[in-house]
Amino acid sequence: MILQFIKSWKHHAKQLKVEVYALYLAYRDPRVPWTARIFTACVVAYAFSPID
């Protein structure tokens, strides 16, 4: 049971890393409007914020 929980946790952490990297790439793309960049920065900041 605990091993399954650890595998699930690792899977979610890896998935989060991929999604944050995709957001980073979208943020750096010059074709993305500045409003979307601000929104992306807020989403990433909220994801890493210790306040829930």
mmJSON file of the N, C-alpha and C atoms, coordinates in Angstrom:
{"data_MODEL":{"atom_site":{
"group_PDB":["ATOM","ATOM","ATOM","ATOM","ATOM","ATOM","ATOM","ATOM","ATOM","ATOM","ATOM","ATOM","ATOM","ATOM","ATOM","ATOM","ATOM","ATOM","ATOM","ATOM","ATOM","ATOM","ATOM","ATOM","ATOM","ATOM","ATOM","ATOM","ATOM","ATOM","ATOM","ATOM","ATOM","ATOM","ATOM","ATOM","ATOM","ATOM","ATOM","ATOM","ATOM","ATOM","ATOM","ATOM","ATOM","ATOM","ATOM","ATOM","ATOM","ATOM","ATOM","ATOM","ATOM","ATOM","ATOM","ATOM","ATOM","ATOM","ATOM","ATOM","ATOM","ATOM","ATOM","ATOM","ATOM","ATOM","ATOM","ATOM","ATOM","ATOM","ATOM","ATOM","ATOM","ATOM","ATOM","ATOM","ATOM","ATOM","ATOM","ATOM","ATOM","ATOM","ATOM","ATOM","ATOM","ATOM","ATOM","ATOM","ATOM","ATOM","ATOM","ATOM","ATOM","ATOM","ATOM","ATOM","ATOM","ATOM","ATOM","ATOM","ATOM","ATOM","ATOM","ATOM","ATOM","ATOM","ATOM","ATOM","ATOM","ATOM","ATOM","ATOM","ATOM","ATOM","ATOM","ATOM","ATOM","ATOM","ATOM","ATOM","ATOM","ATOM","ATOM","ATOM","ATOM","ATOM","ATOM","ATOM","ATOM","ATOM","ATOM","ATOM","ATOM","ATOM","ATOM","ATOM","ATOM","ATOM","ATOM","ATOM","ATOM","ATOM","ATOM","ATOM","ATOM","ATOM","ATOM","ATOM","ATOM","ATOM","ATOM","ATOM","ATOM","ATOM","ATOM","ATOM"],
"id":[1,2,3,4,5,6,7,8,9,10,11,12,13,14,15,16,17,18,19,20,21,22,23,24,25,26,27,28,29,30,31,32,33,34,35,36,37,38,39,40,41,42,43,44,45,46,47,48,49,50,51,52,53,54,55,56,57,58,59,60,61,62,63,64,65,66,67,68,69,70,71,72,73,74,75,76,77,78,79,80,81,82,83,84,85,86,87,88,89,90,91,92,93,94,95,96,97,98,99,100,101,102,103,104,105,106,107,108,109,110,111,112,113,114,115,116,117,118,119,120,121,122,123,124,125,126,127,128,129,130,131,132,133,134,135,136,137,138,139,140,141,142,143,144,145,146,147,148,149,150,151,152,153,154,155,156],
"type_symbol":["N","C","C","N","C","C","N","C","C","N","C","C","N","C","C","N","C","C","N","C","C","N","C","C","N","C","C","N","C","C","N","C","C","N","C","C","N","C","C","N","C","C","N","C","C","N","C","C","N","C","C","N","C","C","N","C","C","N","C","C","N","C","C","N","C","C","N","C","C","N","C","C","N","C","C","N","C","C","N","C","C","N","C","C","N","C","C","N","C","C","N","C","C","N","C","C","N","C","C","N","C","C","N","C","C","N","C","C","N","C","C","N","C","C","N","C","C","N","C","C","N","C","C","N","C","C","N","C","C","N","C","C","N","C","C","N","C","C","N","C","C","N","C","C","N","C","C","N","C","C","N","C","C","N","C","C"],
"label_atom_id":["N","CA","C","N","CA","C","N","CA","C","N","CA","C","N","CA","C","N","CA","C","N","CA","C","N","CA","C","N","CA","C","N","CA","C","N","CA","C","N","CA","C","N","CA","C","N","CA","C","N","CA","C","N","CA","C","N","CA","C","N","CA","C","N","CA","C","N","CA","C","N","CA","C","N","CA","C","N","CA","C","N","CA","C","N","CA","C","N","CA","C","N","CA","C","N","CA","C","N","CA","C","N","CA","C","N","CA","C","N","CA","C","N","CA","C","N","CA","C","N","CA","C","N","CA","C","N","CA","C","N","CA","C","N","CA","C","N","CA","C","N","CA","C","N","CA","C","N","CA","C","N","CA","C","N","CA","C","N","CA","C","N","CA","C","N","CA","C","N","CA","C","N","CA","C","N","CA","C","N","CA","C"],
"label_alt_id":[null,null,null,null,null,null,null,null,null,null,null,null,null,null,null,null,null,null,null,null,null,null,null,null,null,null,null,null,null,null,null,null,null,null,null,null,null,null,null,null,null,null,null,null,null,null,null,null,null,null,null,null,null,null,null,null,null,null,null,null,null,null,null,null,null,null,null,null,null,null,null,null,null,null,null,null,null,null,null,null,null,null,null,null,null,null,null,null,null,null,null,null,null,null,null,null,null,null,null,null,null,null,null,null,null,null,null,null,null,null,null,null,null,null,null,null,null,null,null,null,null,null,null,null,null,null,null,null,null,null,null,null,null,null,null,null,null,null,null,null,null,null,null,null,null,null,null,null,null,null,null,null,null,null,null,null],
"label_comp_id":["MET","MET","MET","ILE","ILE","ILE","LEU","LEU","LEU","GLN","GLN","GLN","PHE","PHE","PHE","ILE","ILE","ILE","LYS","LYS","LYS","SER","SER","SER","TRP","TRP","TRP","LYS","LYS","LYS","HIS","HIS","HIS","HIS","HIS","HIS","ALA","ALA","ALA","LYS","LYS","LYS","GLN","GLN","GLN","LEU","LEU","LEU","LYS","LYS","LYS","VAL","VAL","VAL","GLU","GLU","GLU","VAL","VAL","VAL","TYR","TYR","TYR","ALA","ALA","ALA","LEU","LEU","LEU","TYR","TYR","TYR","LEU","LEU","LEU","ALA","ALA","ALA","TYR","TYR","TYR","ARG","ARG","ARG","ASP","ASP","ASP","PRO","PRO","PRO","ARG","ARG","ARG","VAL","VAL","VAL","PRO","PRO","PRO","TRP","TRP","TRP","THR","THR","THR","ALA","ALA","ALA","ARG","ARG","ARG","ILE","ILE","ILE","PHE","PHE","PHE","THR","THR","THR","ALA","ALA","ALA","CYS","CYS","CYS","VAL","VAL","VAL","VAL","VAL","VAL","ALA","ALA","ALA","TYR","TYR","TYR","ALA","ALA","ALA","PHE","PHE","PHE","SER","SER","SER","PRO","PRO","PRO","ILE","ILE","ILE","ASP","ASP","ASP"],
"label_asym_id":["A","A","A","A","A","A","A","A","A","A","A","A","A","A","A","A","A","A","A","A","A","A","A","A","A","A","A","A","A","A","A","A","A","A","A","A","A","A","A","A","A","A","A","A","A","A","A","A","A","A","A","A","A","A","A","A","A","A","A","A","A","A","A","A","A","A","A","A","A","A","A","A","A","A","A","A","A","A","A","A","A","A","A","A","A","A","A","A","A","A","A","A","A","A","A","A","A","A","A","A","A","A","A","A","A","A","A","A","A","A","A","A","A","A","A","A","A","A","A","A","A","A","A","A","A","A","A","A","A","A","A","A","A","A","A","A","A","A","A","A","A","A","A","A","A","A","A","A","A","A","A","A","A","A","A","A"],
"label_entity_id":["1","1","1","1","1","1","1","1","1","1","1","1","1","1","1","1","1","1","1","1","1","1","1","1","1","1","1","1","1","1","1","1","1","1","1","1","1","1","1","1","1","1","1","1","1","1","1","1","1","1","1","1","1","1","1","1","1","1","1","1","1","1","1","1","1","1","1","1","1","1","1","1","1","1","1","1","1","1","1","1","1","1","1","1","1","1","1","1","1","1","1","1","1","1","1","1","1","1","1","1","1","1","1","1","1","1","1","1","1","1","1","1","1","1","1","1","1","1","1","1","1","1","1","1","1","1","1","1","1","1","1","1","1","1","1","1","1","1","1","1","1","1","1","1","1","1","1","1","1","1","1","1","1","1","1","1"],
"label_seq_id":[1,1,1,2,2,2,3,3,3,4,4,4,5,5,5,6,6,6,7,7,7,8,8,8,9,9,9,10,10,10,11,11,11,12,12,12,13,13,13,14,14,14,15,15,15,16,16,16,17,17,17,18,18,18,19,19,19,20,20,20,21,21,21,22,22,22,23,23,23,24,24,24,25,25,25,26,26,26,27,27,27,28,28,28,29,29,29,30,30,30,31,31,31,32,32,32,33,33,33,34,34,34,35,35,35,36,36,36,37,37,37,38,38,38,39,39,39,40,40,40,41,41,41,42,42,42,43,43,43,44,44,44,45,45,45,46,46,46,47,47,47,48,48,48,49,49,49,50,50,50,51,51,51,52,52,52],
"pdbx_PDB_ins_code":[null,null,null,null,null,null,null,null,null,null,null,null,null,null,null,null,null,null,null,null,null,null,null,null,null,null,null,null,null,null,null,null,null,null,null,null,null,null,null,null,null,null,null,null,null,null,null,null,null,null,null,null,null,null,null,null,null,null,null,null,null,null,null,null,null,null,null,null,null,null,null,null,null,null,null,null,null,null,null,null,null,null,null,null,null,null,null,null,null,null,null,null,null,null,null,null,null,null,null,null,null,null,null,null,null,null,null,null,null,null,null,null,null,null,null,null,null,null,null,null,null,null,null,null,null,null,null,null,null,null,null,null,null,null,null,null,null,null,null,null,null,null,null,null,null,null,null,null,null,null,null,null,null,null,null,null],
"Cartn_x":[0.827,0.0,0.874,1.867,2.742,3.563,4.001,4.779,3.945,2.683,1.794,1.612,1.504,1.374,2.618,3.789,5.047,5.139,4.746,4.765,3.811,2.646,1.674,2.215,2.84,3.411,4.506,5.357,6.426,5.854,4.804,4.166,3.602,2.931,2.353,3.444,4.537,5.642,6.263,6.425,6.987,6.038,4.75,3.759,3.741,3.865,3.911,5.137,6.257,7.481,7.302,6.677,6.44,5.504,4.452,3.485,4.083,4.897,5.541,6.527,7.221,8.139,7.375,6.215,5.389,4.93,4.572,4.195,5.373,6.556,7.766,8.007,7.858,8.057,7.016,5.787,4.749,5.056,5.571,5.918,7.031,7.985,9.138,8.856,7.774,7.457,7.037,7.694,7.357,5.972,5.385,4.056,2.931,3.246,2.234,1.979,0.705,0.405,0.81,1.048,1.539,0.518,-0.783,-1.797,-1.692,-1.429,-1.265,0.019,1.046,2.3,2.107,1.363,1.089,0.294,-0.723,-1.533,-0.682,0.208,1.097,2.006,2.554,3.42,2.64,1.396,0.561,0.269,0.002,-0.278,0.946,2.108,3.336,3.636,3.442,3.671,2.713,1.461,0.489,0.843,1.334,1.692,2.826,3.753,4.883,4.714,3.576,3.326,3.043,3.638,3.355,1.979,1.375,0.061,-1.004,-1.919,-2.958,-4.261],
"Cartn_y":[-1.188,0.0,1.255,1.294,2.47,2.58,1.445,1.46,2.021,1.665,2.179,3.689,4.149,5.582,6.329,5.781,6.419,6.48,5.393,5.394,6.448,6.553,7.542,8.948,9.175,10.478,10.857,9.891,10.151,10.461,9.746,9.987,11.41,11.832,13.172,14.248,14.006,14.966,15.095,13.987,14.021,14.737,14.483,15.142,16.652,17.058,18.477,19.145,18.444,18.986,19.219,18.285,18.421,19.596,19.731,20.802,22.18,22.276,23.553,23.931,22.955,23.235,23.704,23.124,23.563,25.006,25.34,26.728,27.67,27.239,28.044,28.306,27.268,27.439,28.387,28.276,29.19,30.62,30.776,32.109,32.744,31.956,32.474,32.697,32.155,32.284,33.723,34.364,35.766,35.943,34.885,34.998,35.051,34.726,34.718,36.153,36.56,37.927,38.15,39.407,39.713,39.346,39.39,39.019,37.54,36.708,35.275,35.01,35.799,35.642,35.973,37.037,37.397,36.293,35.776,34.692,33.454,33.123,31.972,32.158,33.34,33.618,33.467,33.904,33.759,32.296,31.504,30.083,29.364,29.644,29.003,29.452,30.731,31.228,30.571,30.388,29.73,28.261,27.6,26.185,25.977,26.921,26.773,27.525,28.154,28.903,27.969,28.23,27.381,27.67,28.781,29.153,28.484,27.793,27.092,27.817],
"Cartn_z":[0.0,0.0,0.0,0.85,0.909,-0.372,-0.908,-2.152,-3.302,-3.349,-4.384,-4.224,-2.987,-2.723,-3.19,-2.947,-3.359,-4.878,-5.56,-7.019,-7.574,-6.968,-7.403,-7.18,-6.049,-5.723,-6.725,-7.067,-8.034,-9.414,-9.779,-11.071,-11.125,-10.084,-10.052,-10.05,-9.358,-9.34,-10.724,-11.414,-12.765,-13.722,-13.579,-14.425,-14.173,-12.926,-12.593,-13.211,-13.185,-13.773,-15.274,-15.956,-17.401,-17.68,-16.88,-17.105,-16.805,-15.771,-15.456,-16.559,-17.111,-18.212,-19.446,-19.705,-20.834,-20.624,-19.396,-19.101,-19.302,-18.91,-19.102,-20.587,-21.402,-22.846,-23.436,-22.975,-23.454,-23.021,-21.823,-21.32,-22.152,-22.581,-23.322,-24.808,-25.329,-26.748,-27.065,-28.02,-28.32,-28.946,-29.442,-30.048,-29.013,-27.765,-26.706,-26.254,-26.17,-25.718,-24.26,-23.92,-22.565,-21.497,-21.81,-20.807,-20.454,-21.449,-21.198,-20.417,-20.666,-19.917,-18.438,-18.169,-16.77,-16.094,-16.787,-16.232,-15.961,-16.901,-16.732,-15.53,-15.361,-14.212,-12.902,-12.884,-11.676,-11.373,-12.404,-12.206,-11.642,-12.188,-11.703,-10.274,-9.987,-8.626,-7.642,-8.04,-7.162,-6.951,-7.991,-7.889,-6.88,-6.822,-5.914,-4.588,-4.418,-3.198,-2.027,-0.869,0.299,0.911,0.515,1.039,0.191,0.84,0.092,0.166],
"occupancy":[1.0,1.0,1.0,1.0,1.0,1.0,1.0,1.0,1.0,1.0,1.0,1.0,1.0,1.0,1.0,1.0,1.0,1.0,1.0,1.0,1.0,1.0,1.0,1.0,1.0,1.0,1.0,1.0,1.0,1.0,1.0,1.0,1.0,1.0,1.0,1.0,1.0,1.0,1.0,1.0,1.0,1.0,1.0,1.0,1.0,1.0,1.0,1.0,1.0,1.0,1.0,1.0,1.0,1.0,1.0,1.0,1.0,1.0,1.0,1.0,1.0,1.0,1.0,1.0,1.0,1.0,1.0,1.0,1.0,1.0,1.0,1.0,1.0,1.0,1.0,1.0,1.0,1.0,1.0,1.0,1.0,1.0,1.0,1.0,1.0,1.0,1.0,1.0,1.0,1.0,1.0,1.0,1.0,1.0,1.0,1.0,1.0,1.0,1.0,1.0,1.0,1.0,1.0,1.0,1.0,1.0,1.0,1.0,1.0,1.0,1.0,1.0,1.0,1.0,1.0,1.0,1.0,1.0,1.0,1.0,1.0,1.0,1.0,1.0,1.0,1.0,1.0,1.0,1.0,1.0,1.0,1.0,1.0,1.0,1.0,1.0,1.0,1.0,1.0,1.0,1.0,1.0,1.0,1.0,1.0,1.0,1.0,1.0,1.0,1.0,1.0,1.0,1.0,1.0,1.0,1.0],
"B_iso_or_equiv":[0.0,0.0,0.0,0.0,0.0,0.0,0.0,0.0,0.0,0.0,0.0,0.0,0.0,0.0,0.0,0.0,0.0,0.0,0.0,0.0,0.0,0.0,0.0,0.0,0.0,0.0,0.0,0.0,0.0,0.0,0.0,0.0,0.0,0.0,0.0,0.0,0.0,0.0,0.0,0.0,0.0,0.0,0.0,0.0,0.0,0.0,0.0,0.0,0.0,0.0,0.0,0.0,0.0,0.0,0.0,0.0,0.0,0.0,0.0,0.0,0.0,0.0,0.0,0.0,0.0,0.0,0.0,0.0,0.0,0.0,0.0,0.0,0.0,0.0,0.0,0.0,0.0,0.0,0.0,0.0,0.0,0.0,0.0,0.0,0.0,0.0,0.0,0.0,0.0,0.0,0.0,0.0,0.0,0.0,0.0,0.0,0.0,0.0,0.0,0.0,0.0,0.0,0.0,0.0,0.0,0.0,0.0,0.0,0.0,0.0,0.0,0.0,0.0,0.0,0.0,0.0,0.0,0.0,0.0,0.0,0.0,0.0,0.0,0.0,0.0,0.0,0.0,0.0,0.0,0.0,0.0,0.0,0.0,0.0,0.0,0.0,0.0,0.0,0.0,0.0,0.0,0.0,0.0,0.0,0.0,0.0,0.0,0.0,0.0,0.0,0.0,0.0,0.0,0.0,0.0,0.0],
"pdbx_formal_charge":[null,null,null,null,null,null,null,null,null,null,null,null,null,null,null,null,null,null,null,null,null,null,null,null,null,null,null,null,null,null,null,null,null,null,null,null,null,null,null,null,null,null,null,null,null,null,null,null,null,null,null,null,null,null,null,null,null,null,null,null,null,null,null,null,null,null,null,null,null,null,null,null,null,null,null,null,null,null,null,null,null,null,null,null,null,null,null,null,null,null,null,null,null,null,null,null,null,null,null,null,null,null,null,null,null,null,null,null,null,null,null,null,null,null,null,null,null,null,null,null,null,null,null,null,null,null,null,null,null,null,null,null,null,null,null,null,null,null,null,null,null,null,null,null,null,null,null,null,null,null,null,null,null,null,null,null],
"auth_seq_id":[1,1,1,2,2,2,3,3,3,4,4,4,5,5,5,6,6,6,7,7,7,8,8,8,9,9,9,10,10,10,11,11,11,12,12,12,13,13,13,14,14,14,15,15,15,16,16,16,17,17,17,18,18,18,19,19,19,20,20,20,21,21,21,22,22,22,23,23,23,24,24,24,25,25,25,26,26,26,27,27,27,28,28,28,29,29,29,30,30,30,31,31,31,32,32,32,33,33,33,34,34,34,35,35,35,36,36,36,37,37,37,38,38,38,39,39,39,40,40,40,41,41,41,42,42,42,43,43,43,44,44,44,45,45,45,46,46,46,47,47,47,48,48,48,49,49,49,50,50,50,51,51,51,52,52,52],
"auth_comp_id":["MET","MET","MET","ILE","ILE","ILE","LEU","LEU","LEU","GLN","GLN","GLN","PHE","PHE","PHE","ILE","ILE","ILE","LYS","LYS","LYS","SER","SER","SER","TRP","TRP","TRP","LYS","LYS","LYS","HIS","HIS","HIS","HIS","HIS","HIS","ALA","ALA","ALA","LYS","LYS","LYS","GLN","GLN","GLN","LEU","LEU","LEU","LYS","LYS","LYS","VAL","VAL","VAL","GLU","GLU","GLU","VAL","VAL","VAL","TYR","TYR","TYR","ALA","ALA","ALA","LEU","LEU","LEU","TYR","TYR","TYR","LEU","LEU","LEU","ALA","ALA","ALA","TYR","TYR","TYR","ARG","ARG","ARG","ASP","ASP","ASP","PRO","PRO","PRO","ARG","ARG","ARG","VAL","VAL","VAL","PRO","PRO","PRO","TRP","TRP","TRP","THR","THR","THR","ALA","ALA","ALA","ARG","ARG","ARG","ILE","ILE","ILE","PHE","PHE","PHE","THR","THR","THR","ALA","ALA","ALA","CYS","CYS","CYS","VAL","VAL","VAL","VAL","VAL","VAL","ALA","ALA","ALA","TYR","TYR","TYR","ALA","ALA","ALA","PHE","PHE","PHE","SER","SER","SER","PRO","PRO","PRO","ILE","ILE","ILE","ASP","ASP","ASP"],
"auth_asym_id":["A","A","A","A","A","A","A","A","A","A","A","A","A","A","A","A","A","A","A","A","A","A","A","A","A","A","A","A","A","A","A","A","A","A","A","A","A","A","A","A","A","A","A","A","A","A","A","A","A","A","A","A","A","A","A","A","A","A","A","A","A","A","A","A","A","A","A","A","A","A","A","A","A","A","A","A","A","A","A","A","A","A","A","A","A","A","A","A","A","A","A","A","A","A","A","A","A","A","A","A","A","A","A","A","A","A","A","A","A","A","A","A","A","A","A","A","A","A","A","A","A","A","A","A","A","A","A","A","A","A","A","A","A","A","A","A","A","A","A","A","A","A","A","A","A","A","A","A","A","A","A","A","A","A","A","A"],
"auth_atom_id":["N","CA","C","N","CA","C","N","CA","C","N","CA","C","N","CA","C","N","CA","C","N","CA","C","N","CA","C","N","CA","C","N","CA","C","N","CA","C","N","CA","C","N","CA","C","N","CA","C","N","CA","C","N","CA","C","N","CA","C","N","CA","C","N","CA","C","N","CA","C","N","CA","C","N","CA","C","N","CA","C","N","CA","C","N","CA","C","N","CA","C","N","CA","C","N","CA","C","N","CA","C","N","CA","C","N","CA","C","N","CA","C","N","CA","C","N","CA","C","N","CA","C","N","CA","C","N","CA","C","N","CA","C","N","CA","C","N","CA","C","N","CA","C","N","CA","C","N","CA","C","N","CA","C","N","CA","C","N","CA","C","N","CA","C","N","CA","C","N","CA","C","N","CA","C","N","CA","C","N","CA","C"],
"pdbx_PDB_model_num":[1,1,1,1,1,1,1,1,1,1,1,1,1,1,1,1,1,1,1,1,1,1,1,1,1,1,1,1,1,1,1,1,1,1,1,1,1,1,1,1,1,1,1,1,1,1,1,1,1,1,1,1,1,1,1,1,1,1,1,1,1,1,1,1,1,1,1,1,1,1,1,1,1,1,1,1,1,1,1,1,1,1,1,1,1,1,1,1,1,1,1,1,1,1,1,1,1,1,1,1,1,1,1,1,1,1,1,1,1,1,1,1,1,1,1,1,1,1,1,1,1,1,1,1,1,1,1,1,1,1,1,1,1,1,1,1,1,1,1,1,1,1,1,1,1,1,1,1,1,1,1,1,1,1,1,1]
}}}
